[in-house]
Amino acid sequence: YQRRVHGGEEAVIPTLDRAKAQHEHEVAEAKRKQDAVMVKTAMSGEGTVLSESGQESVIRESMRSGESVLCRRCGGVVGRERWEAHSTLWCPLLEDE
């Protein structure tokens, strides 16, 4: 009887490890998809002051050139030189963390 219980426990560990690895993979994949949508939305410039004035190309070019980055918290396009301040002080979603 002891052997069956011990063997059963040994069989459970690899199963749990596989389930954990699969879950982590699914979470990472969902995050990648979410990031892709966020980038696509930011690159379109929809709903921004620049898009309202017909200048959404400014956003696309600043992201392509690396002058701006996308905040993963709020989805905002932020100038690279302002990133640190945004990520520590200004991001509207800082309060949620």
JOHU-V343443 format. One record per pair of residues at least 6 apart in sequence whose ideal C-beta (glycine too) atoms are under 7 Angstrom apart, sorted by the first residue. I is the first residue (numbers start at 0). J is the second residue. D is the distance in Angstrom with one decimal. If there is no record, write none. Layout:
I_J_D ; I_J_D
//
This chain:
34_71_6.9 ; 37_69_6.3 ; 37_74_5.1 ; 38_69_5.9 ; 40_74_6.8 ; 41_58_6.8 ; 41_62_6.7 ; 41_69_5.2 ; 41_74_6.5 ; 41_76_5.1 ; 42_58_6.9 ; 42_59_5.3 ; 42_62_6.0 ; 43_55_6.7 ; 44_50_4.1 ; 44_55_3.0 ; 44_58_4.3 ; 44_59_6.8 ; 47_58_6.5 ; 49_55_5.8 ; 49_57_5.3 ; 49_58_5.7 ; 58_76_5.7 ; 61_67_4.0 ; 62_76_6.5 ; 65_79_6.8 ; 66_78_6.5 ; 66_79_5.9 ; 67_76_5.0 ; 67_77_6.2 ; 67_78_5.4 ; 67_79_6.3 ; 68_77_5.8 ; 68_79_5.7 ; 68_82_5.6 ; 69_76_6.0 ; 70_77_5.6 ; 70_85_6.3 ; 70_86_7.0 ; 70_90_5.8 ; 72_90_5.2 ; 72_92_4.2 ; 73_90_5.3 ; 73_91_5.5 ; 73_92_4.7 ; 77_85_4.6
//
